[in-house]
Amino acid sequence: MEKLTKKDIVNNIAEETGFTKKEITEIVNSALNQINDALVDGQEVDLAGFGKFSIAERAARQGINPLTKEKITISASKNVKFKVAKALKEAVNRK
């Protein structure tokens, strides 16, 4: 499976729009920083037609160290969840 990197995205947008790679890099970084800052502040990020980012909290729980079989406490944590938009899901499944 191939992957698309941030550099690839910048190059593609620069080719499509005629803006410089430097300008596009600043815009892409700004957009990603906006998403990051919103999630850090506990906000959801909803990108219509793409998906929704949100924070899921995981409570502290007991686990077992697989090497020693010793019980351990796993700290509470927050994770980023992504729910794909219907339009994107349908587009991916059409291909």
N, C-alpha and C positions, 0 to 999 in steps of 0.2 A: 504494500500500500504506500503510495506516495504521500508526501505531506506538503502543506502550504505554510510557509513561514511568514513572519512579520515583514521580512525583507522582500519576499515575493509579493506580498500585498502592496507594499509601498511602490515597488517597481511597476506592478500592473496598473495601479491608480495613476501613477505619473505618466505612463504611456497613454492611458485613456483620456486624461484631462489636459495634459500639456503643462501641468504644474511641475516644479522641480522636485526631485526626490527629497531634498532637504525640507521643503514646505510640507510635503505629504507626510514625512516622518514626524514632523512637529504636530500635525493634525492627528495622526494615528496615535501618537504617544499621549496627546491631550485627551483623546476619547478614552483610551485605556485607563488613564489616571482618573478620569471622571467616574468610570465604572468601579475602579478600585476604591476610591474615596467613599463612594456611596455605600458599598458593601461594608467597609470598615465602620461606617457610621450606623450600620444596621438597616439600611434602606434596601428595598428591592430595586432591581434594574430591569425594566421591561422594554425590550426592543421589538416593536411590532413586526410581525412576519419572520422573526428570527427566534426569539425565546426570552425566557425570564430567568435572571439570576437572583438567588435569595440565600439567606444564611439559615443553616440548620444547626441547632444546638444538640450536642450529644452529652448526656449525663455521665457522671463518673460511674464506673462499673468495675466489677471484679473480672480478672482474666487469669490465664494460666501461662506461665513461661513454658514454651514447648520443649526447651532443652532440659530444664531442671524440674518441671512439673510443679513448681512453686507457685502459690497464688500471689497475684500482684494486683495493685489498684491502678486502673487506667484513668487518668485525669479527665475531667470534663473538657470538651473542646467544641469549637465551632468549625463547620465546614461550609463550603460554597456549593449550593445545589444549582443545577441548570435544568430547566424544563423547556424542551423544544416546542416552538410554535407549530401549530397545525400546518401552516403554509410551507414551512421548511421541511417538516416531516413528509408531507405529500410530494414535494419536489424531489427529495432524496429517493423516495420509493418509486417514483416514475422512471428514474434512470436505470 
